Amino acid sequence: MQKTMTIKGFVLILALVLAAFFCLHLMMRGDLSRKAEEENALKLALTKLQEEEKDLKNQLSIVGTEDYIISSARENFSYVRRDDILFEYSNPEALYAYTEEELRILVDEMAD
């Protein structure tokens, strides 16, 4: 004589299986949302790196030209040609009190 499963036993096993699937579903959903956030962060990082690469390529294309060498010498090593006029400000913070337009007028007046 074979023993058969009762309805209560079947319902209990079915409930356990459904509970296990529900737990797995919740865990996988959490993993999926974390992976989506990570993907968005990586896409932003990729975009920033691509923009940085473009800027570096632009810089690389002008490095070595005469204009770049001259501007680099002036900015980094305070190089001045013989016919250039060197302006040194004893109080550069005072220049920040002016707007760009006022500052341009001031520089034009000093050049005259």
QUISULFEN-V257929 format. One record per residue. N is the residue number from 1. SS is DSSP state (2 for helix, 1 for strand, 0 for the rest). Layout:
n=[N	N]
ss=[SS	SS]
This chain:
n=[1	2	3	4	5	6	7	8	9	10	11	12	13	14	15	16	17	18	19	20	21	22	23	24	25	26	27	28	29	30	31	32	33	34	35	36	37	38	39	40	41	42	43	44	45	46	47	48	49	50	51	52	53	54	55	56	57	58	59	60	61	62	63	64	65	66	67	68	69	70	71	72	73	74	75	76	77	78	79	80	81	82	83	84	85	86	87	88	89	90	91	92	93	94	95	96	97	98	99	100	101	102	103	104	105	106	107	108	109	110	111	112]
ss=[0	0	0	0	0	0	2	2	2	2	2	2	2	2	2	2	2	2	2	2	2	2	2	2	2	2	2	2	2	2	2	2	2	2	2	2	2	2	2	2	2	2	2	2	2	2	2	2	2	2	2	2	2	2	2	2	2	2	2	2	2	2	0	0	0	2	2	2	2	2	2	2	2	2	2	2	2	0	0	0	0	0	0	0	0	0	0	0	0	0	0	2	2	2	2	2	2	0	0	2	2	2	2	2	2	2	2	2	2	2	2	0]
